[in-house]
């Protein structure tokens, strides 16, 4: 599936999900990754978890000004591991 289709589905889904706490979101994301983890290499799994961490950090940053997300984004763009 192409990224544009995923973003479209994400947009549709975001209008249908109930409001949840940050902890609930992290738990739901972890549960979904766990279901996929056996299909992924360790590197693919790490990158998916890292992207989830970026989303979490961005939300946190909105309230706290945390700069760790910027470092993680730069590391992932350079193809490395954090």
LINBEL-V913309 format. One line per field, one symbol per residue. ss: DSSP state (H for helix, E for strand, C for the rest). Layout:
# LINBEL-V913309
ss=???
This chain:
# LINBEL-V913309
ss=CCHHHHHHHHHHHHCCCCCCCHHHHHHHHHHHHHHHHHHCCHHHHHHHHHHHHHHHHHHHHHHHCCCHHHHHHHHHHCCCCC
